[in-house]
Amino acid sequence: MAAFRPGGRALGPPLCRAVADGGRRLGPERGAERGDAARSRVQPPRFCPPRKSCHDWIGPPDKYSNLRPVHFYVPENESPLERKLRKLRQETQEWNQQFWANQNLTFSKEKEEFIHSRLKTKGPGLTTDAGQKATLTAEEMADFYKEFLSKNFQKHMCYNRDWYRRNFTITFFMGKVALERIWNRLTQKQEKRSS
C-alpha cells in the first residue's frame, strides 16, 4: 500500500488496488459460473484502475489460466516506440492467458477421465466403505502426470521457445525505450541551456 500524507495524497503509487482495497472490488464479477475457458480469455480484465493512475495495474488471478491480468497504463504523450512496446506486452499477455487457460482445461479434463477410468477398473463403486469418494494413490497419479507431460512435451517446448523469443524482444524494446527517454531528457536539458 502507498504511504499517505496528512493531506490525503499518497507518497508513492499503490502496488495494486487489490492490496490497497483488500481485494474486495477488484475481482471480476462473473455472475453465473462459466463453463468454458474461451470466453474468459477473450474478455479483457474487468478490474478498472482509477483514471488518474499512471502505472500498470495487476488484477486478481484468472479463473482458468491462474495468471494475473495486467491493465497497462497508456501515457498521453506515448511515443511510437513506447506504443509498440506496450502492444507487444499486451499481445504476449493475451497469448500467455490463452495458452494456460487451454492447457489447464485440458489437464483437468484428462485428469478426471484418468481417475474415473482407473476407479472403474478397480471395482464397481466410486465410493469407499465409509461413504467417502474413492481416490487414487500418489503412485497411480504419477502415471497420469508422466503420461500427460510426455504427451504434451512438444507443445511445452514450442511454448517455451516462443515465450523466450517474446521476452527477449520485449527486453530489447524496453532498452530502446529507456535509451529514447534518456536521449529526450538530454536534448531537453541542452535546449534549456541554449535558451
C-alpha positions, 0 to 999 in steps of 0.5 A: 500500500502507498504511504499517505500524507496528512493531506490525503495524497499518497507518497508513492503509487499503490502496488495494486488496488487489490492490496490497497482495497483488500481485494474486495472490488477488484475481482471480476464479477462473473455472475453465473459460473462459466463453463468454458475457458474461451470466453474468459480469455477473450474478455479483457480484465474487468478490474478498472484502475482509477483514471488518474493512475499512471502505472500498470495495474495487476488484477486478481488471478484468472479463473482458468489460466491462474495468471494475473491480468495486467491493465497497462497504463497508456501515457498521453504523450506515448511515443511510437516506440513506447506504443509498440512496446506496450502492444507487444506486452499486451499481445504476449499477455493475451497469448500467455492467458490463452495458452494456460487457460487451454492447457489447464482445461485440458489437464483437468479434463484428462485428469478426471477421465484418468481417475474415473477410468482407473476407479472403474477398473478397480471395482464397481463403486466410486465410493469407499466403505465409509461413504467417502469418494474413492481416490487414487494413490500418489503412485497411480497419479504419477502415471497420469502426470508422466503420461500427460507431460510426455504427451504434451512435451512438444507443445511445452517446448514450442511454448517455451521457445516462443515465450523466450523469443517474446521476452527477449524482444520485449527486453530489447524494446524496453532498452530502446525505450529507456535509451529514447527517454534518456536521449529526450531528457538530454536534448531537453536539458541542452535546449534549456541551456541554449535558451 
